[in-house]
Amino acid sequence: MYHVGVDLGGTKILTGLIDEDGRIEKYVRRDTNAYEGPNAVVARIVETVKEVTTGVARGHIGGIGIGSPGPLDSHTGVVLSPPNLPGWKNVPLKAIVEERTQLHTVLENDANAAAIGENYFGAGNNSTDLVYVTVSTGIGAGIIVNGSLMRGKTGSAGEIGHMIVDAHGRQCICGNRGCLEALSSGTSIAKIAREQFGEEHDAAEVADMAKNGDELAKRILDESFGYLGLGLVNIIHIFNPSVVVIGGGVSKVGKPMFDVLTQVVRNRAFPTSGEIVEIKPAELGGMSGMIGSAVLARLHRSENQQQRLHRQQV
Ligand SMILES: [Zn+2]
């Protein structure tokens, strides 16, 4: 049985046909062109689903999972008004995709989908307690506690980008000061680099400069990752995970980043939780959201089957 995973992002749509072992049978990538508005983007999603399922018997496709930027309501399948998708307001994405594809569809926050992907087929190793943190233009997290995704009352659990790690820190786009996102995201690393160097450098360039011995670049990264480490300490104190998986573009910095994070966690976290936690890079690269979305479609289907069985037995 296959499931379709869709990773809907502000810049790209990644859609794949995934088998039960998490293998990608086929996938396509399209630009989101979000400026064209929801109708065009939804049509593009449906097109990509048709592309990856062409030639596969209907009976072999269990359903579709879509990982989308939040805020969204995963129960009703409605995308509310994500900053990354301009013009979207209360779009009933699940219902539209179901109607046009005639395939059962589930909708989930993108970071949650990536957490599930990494936990099933990536760095997570089927942990019951895992936190996935994505560090790219923004910062977000998917949190698995006792084997279940934590969604919160309004589906906003895991918005760790606006966790405050320095009460007097830099101004954040949200209006607060000292949020993780204002100190450790790719966007903020580039912003700090512009102030310090007086010229434009993105986070990848700053990392290259640091690798080549530039002291200022190294200091910028150490400070940014130091704050991210503090954020992880707070998360670890709340959830006591066995593994924290770090993904997103900035995680490509690799060892210099993970060395700082591990050091801050070992120095600052309570030993009971800080000593046991593994801090690991994501293993599915840019595919964790797509694969995780397909897993969510499968889990939803088997939950429904169990409920039906239960009702029959009762
Ligand atoms: Zn903020």
Residues whose N, C-alpha, C, O or C-beta is under 5 A from the ligand:
A	BS01	ZN	G161 H162 C172 I173 C174 N176 C179
